[in-house]
Amino acid sequence: MKNTALTATHEALGAKMVEFAGYNMPIQYDGLKIEHEAVRTGVGVFDVSHMGEFLIEGPNALALIQKVTTNDASKLRIGKAQYTCLPNDDGGIVDDLIIYMIEEDSYLLVVNASNIEKDWNWISSKNDVDAKMRDLSDNYSLLAIQGPKAIETMQALTSHDLSSIKFYNFEIGDFAGVPHVIISATGYTGSGGFEIYCKNDQVQQIWDKVVEAGAKPIGLAARDTLRLEMGYCLYGNEIDETTSPIEAGLGWITKFTKRFTNSENLSEQKQSVLKRKLVAFELTEKGIPRNGYDIVDLEGKLIGKVTSGTMSPSLNKGIGLGYVETKYSDFGTGIYIQIRKNAVPARIVKLPFYKG
């Protein structure tokens, strides 16, 4: 297993450590519910330094990015970020990612930890325009400072006005005594906050000052329940090499104003009737849905599969995401989740589960 620059710090704090995407990561410190609630009502800090970072530069950088991603990166400006995905040649998704426009002809791509090598090889294979590519993943760290109190608790650590950084925008400057870090108004929790990108030898100082300012250390278990309450896709669960962005409800990041990998087939799919759709559901009786559980109809016929599920700490009910046959995807439709021998009733609902 690989370690992040903060592994020893997590262990010293008594975190329960687990293997995640090949990294030794903290799953929880004081308990899932406590940490989840801290982010929903206050401010928490996650070490997510296992994520990958690629720098794509040069006069043809945008051309390469436009070819390999579904969203329209020509809309980016310096200081803006964009959520997008890498489609494969067969209608599926290589990965989902965020692109940051650092300066003219310079873009930072942030990819999932489990897909770093795969993504690098995929993008490299499409690089026939001689864009300059650098894999920075082993040299950079990433902290996610999340929660409604992120601005007020972190403002003293920077000369930048944090309240002026709009969602999916970023600034490069000083933070916690470290110059030239990325301060990005992004995150995976739905409760606001920032993500801080810095070099590995800088992250300990930043972590210490962020915790001293009032942020509670949060593990990956709460990160998962927080993102699920918002209905955010997780690679390997809701999206993978066999799921299309159209099926996954990611049509909003799939722009057919340009040509990209497999765009013609995806465009046809968008115009046709889908066989299945990703839906959100909540249980109407007690139970906890989990990845891989069957979704059935009243007669017990298999109509889909759960991709993510949990007992929502904020709502105190079982919630989940899953793919179902399209005719069962309307809001309010009754379905059943097969939890061991019991078919537990549920209904299709609108996202997000957590309204704030």
LINTA-V895176 format. One record per residue. N is the residue number from 1. RES is the residue in one small letter. PHI is phi in whole degrees, 0 to 359 (none if undefined). OMEGA is omega in radians with two decimals (* if undefined). Layout:
# LINTA-V895176
[[N:RES:PHI:OMEGA] [N:RES:PHI:OMEGA]]
This chain:
# LINTA-V895176
[[1:m:none:3.03] [2:k:274:3.04] [3:n:249:2.95] [4:t:270:3.14] [5:a:294:-3.08] [6:l:250:-3.08] [7:t:304:-3.13] [8:a:297:3.11] [9:t:295:3.11] [10:h:298:-3.14] [11:e:295:3.12] [12:a:294:3.11] [13:l:279:3.12] [14:g:84:-3.13] [15:a:294:2.98] [16:k:280:-3.05] [17:m:258:3.10] [18:v:222:3.04] [19:e:281:3.09] [20:f:218:3.14] [21:a:53:3.10] [22:g:86:-3.12] [23:y:245:3.07] [24:n:273:-2.94] [25:m:237:3.09] [26:p:282:3.12] [27:i:271:3.04] [28:q:194:3.13] [29:y:247:-3.07] [30:d:250:-3.13] [31:g:123:-3.05] [32:l:303:-3.05] [33:k:296:-3.14] [34:i:297:-3.10] [35:e:290:3.09] [36:h:301:-3.12] [37:e:296:3.14] [38:a:299:3.13] [39:v:284:-3.13] [40:r:290:-3.04] [41:t:244:-3.07] [42:g:227:3.09] [43:v:206:3.11] [44:g:229:3.11] [45:v:231:3.11] [46:f:251:2.91] [47:d:269:3.11] [48:v:239:-3.09] [49:s:289:3.07] [50:h:286:3.12] [51:m:298:-3.11] [52:g:260:3.13] [53:e:229:3.05] [54:f:244:3.02] [55:l:252:3.10] [56:i:244:-3.01] [57:e:226:3.06] [58:g:106:-3.07] [59:p:299:-3.14] [60:n:252:-3.14] [61:a:300:-3.12] [62:l:296:3.14] [63:a:300:3.11] [64:l:294:-3.13] [65:i:298:3.12] [66:q:297:-3.10] [67:k:285:-3.01] [68:v:259:-3.12] [69:t:243:-3.09] [70:t:275:-3.11] [71:n:282:-3.10] [72:d:265:-3.08] [73:a:288:3.09] [74:s:292:3.12] [75:k:281:-3.13] [76:l:291:3.00] [77:r:230:3.12] [78:i:304:-3.12] [79:g:93:3.12] [80:k:242:3.12] [81:a:239:-3.08] [82:q:213:3.04] [83:y:274:-3.08] [84:t:202:3.04] [85:c:214:3.10] [86:l:259:3.09] [87:p:282:3.02] [88:n:264:-3.06] [89:d:279:-3.01] [90:d:246:3.13] [91:g:98:3.13] [92:g:265:-3.06] [93:i:237:3.07] [94:v:290:3.13] [95:d:187:2.91] [96:d:252:-2.98] [97:l:200:3.01] [98:i:241:3.10] [99:i:250:3.07] [100:y:247:3.03] [101:m:271:-3.05] [102:i:281:3.07] [103:e:201:3.13] [104:e:303:3.10] [105:d:62:3.11] [106:s:216:-3.04] [107:y:228:3.04] [108:l:257:3.10] [109:l:253:-3.13] [110:v:251:-2.99] [111:v:242:-3.13] [112:n:289:-3.05] [113:a:302:-3.08] [114:s:288:-3.04] [115:n:245:-3.03] [116:i:305:-3.10] [117:e:295:-3.14] [118:k:299:-3.13] [119:d:296:-3.14] [120:w:301:-3.13] [121:n:294:-3.14] [122:w:295:-3.12] [123:i:295:3.11] [124:s:299:-3.11] [125:s:293:3.14] [126:k:263:-3.05] [127:n:276:3.08] [128:d:262:-3.14] [129:v:250:3.05] [130:d:63:3.01] [131:a:287:3.14] [132:k:277:-3.11] [133:m:239:3.07] [134:r:225:3.08] [135:d:267:-3.10] [136:l:261:-2.93] [137:s:305:-3.07] [138:d:281:-3.04] [139:n:252:-3.04] [140:y:239:3.11] [141:s:243:-3.11] [142:l:219:3.04] [143:l:246:3.05] [144:a:252:3.12] [145:i:256:-2.92] [146:q:235:3.07] [147:g:135:-3.07] [148:p:295:3.13] [149:k:259:-3.10] [150:a:298:-3.09] [151:i:295:-3.04] [152:e:292:-3.12] [153:t:276:-3.06] [154:m:261:-3.04] [155:q:302:-3.12] [156:a:291:-3.10] [157:l:270:-3.08] [158:t:214:3.07] [159:s:275:3.13] [160:h:277:3.08] [161:d:280:-3.07] [162:l:298:-3.12] [163:s:292:-3.11] [164:s:270:3.13] [165:i:275:-3.09] [166:k:286:3.13] [167:f:305:-3.10] [168:y:62:2.94] [169:n:236:-3.14] [170:f:210:3.02] [171:e:230:3.06] [172:i:247:-3.10] [173:g:183:-3.06] [174:d:278:3.05] [175:f:205:3.12] [176:a:55:3.10] [177:g:82:3.13] [178:v:250:3.13] [179:p:278:2.93] [180:h:58:2.99] [181:v:247:3.09] [182:i:274:3.06] [183:i:250:-2.97] [184:s:245:3.10] [185:a:276:3.13] [186:t:226:3.12] [187:g:168:-2.97] [188:y:232:-3.02] [189:t:241:-3.08] [190:g:80:3.14] [191:s:246:3.11] [192:g:79:3.13] [193:g:124:-2.99] [194:f:220:2.97] [195:e:239:-3.05] [196:i:244:3.09] [197:y:256:-3.12] [198:c:210:3.08] [199:k:284:-3.07] [200:n:303:-3.09] [201:d:281:3.12] [202:q:254:-2.93] [203:v:289:3.14] [204:q:297:3.12] [205:q:299:-3.14] [206:i:294:3.12] [207:w:305:-3.09] [208:d:300:-3.09] [209:k:286:3.10] [210:v:293:3.11] [211:v:293:3.11] [212:e:298:3.14] [213:a:285:3.06] [214:g:128:3.13] [215:a:280:3.14] [216:k:270:3.06] [217:p:300:-3.08] [218:i:233:-3.12] [219:g:265:-3.07] [220:l:290:3.11] [221:a:297:3.12] [222:a:290:3.08] [223:r:301:-3.12] [224:d:287:3.14] [225:t:291:3.11] [226:l:295:-3.12] [227:r:291:-3.13] [228:l:290:3.08] [229:e:298:3.09] [230:m:267:-3.11] [231:g:79:3.12] [232:y:284:3.13] [233:c:291:3.04] [234:l:242:3.14] [235:y:295:-3.07] [236:g:96:3.07] [237:n:247:-3.11] [238:e:281:-3.11] [239:i:230:3.09] [240:d:196:-3.06] [241:e:294:-3.09] [242:t:250:3.14] [243:t:252:3.14] [244:s:268:3.09] [245:p:298:3.13] [246:i:290:3.10] [247:e:299:-3.04] [248:a:278:-3.14] [249:g:75:-3.14] [250:l:255:3.06] [251:g:300:-3.11] [252:w:290:3.04] [253:i:251:-3.12] [254:t:243:-2.97] [255:k:255:-3.11] [256:f:267:3.03] [257:t:278:3.12] [258:k:216:3.06] [259:r:261:3.08] [260:f:214:-3.11] [261:t:308:3.09] [262:n:63:-3.08] [263:s:296:-3.12] [264:e:295:3.14] [265:n:292:3.13] [266:l:292:3.09] [267:s:296:3.09] [268:e:297:3.14] [269:q:297:-3.13] [270:k:295:-3.12] [271:q:275:-3.07] [272:s:259:3.09] [273:v:275:-3.12] [274:l:287:3.08] [275:k:284:-3.12] [276:r:214:3.12] [277:k:220:3.00] [278:l:279:-3.12] [279:v:231:3.02] [280:a:254:3.12] [281:f:218:3.01] [282:e:232:3.11] [283:l:286:3.11] [284:t:258:2.99] [285:e:226:-3.07] [286:k:295:3.11] [287:g:158:3.11] [288:i:233:3.10] [289:p:285:3.14] [290:r:224:3.08] [291:n:307:3.09] [292:g:95:3.12] [293:y:293:3.10] [294:d:287:2.95] [295:i:251:-3.06] [296:v:231:3.06] [297:d:265:-3.07] [298:l:302:-3.12] [299:e:274:-3.14] [300:g:89:3.12] [301:k:285:3.11] [302:l:293:-3.14] [303:i:236:3.12] [304:g:174:-3.12] [305:k:223:3.02] [306:v:285:3.08] [307:t:258:3.07] [308:s:213:3.09] [309:g:201:3.13] [310:t:195:2.90] [311:m:270:-3.07] [312:s:295:3.11] [313:p:295:-3.12] [314:s:281:-3.02] [315:l:256:-3.13] [316:n:57:3.05] [317:k:211:3.11] [318:g:286:3.12] [319:i:228:3.11] [320:g:190:3.01] [321:l:238:3.10] [322:g:188:3.07] [323:y:264:3.08] [324:v:228:3.00] [325:e:304:-2.98] [326:t:305:-3.09] [327:k:293:3.10] [328:y:257:-2.95] [329:s:266:-3.11] [330:d:291:3.10] [331:f:301:3.12] [332:g:92:-3.14] [333:t:296:3.09] [334:g:276:3.09] [335:i:224:3.10] [336:y:225:3.08] [337:i:256:-3.12] [338:q:279:3.12] [339:i:254:-2.99] [340:r:54:-3.08] [341:k:270:-3.06] [342:n:255:3.01] [343:a:267:-3.03] [344:v:268:-3.09] [345:p:293:3.12] [346:a:210:3.07] [347:r:219:3.13] [348:i:286:-3.10] [349:v:230:3.06] [350:k:278:3.03] [351:l:269:-0.03] [352:p:279:3.03] [353:f:295:-3.11] [354:y:268:-3.07] [355:k:264:3.09] [356:g:81:*]]
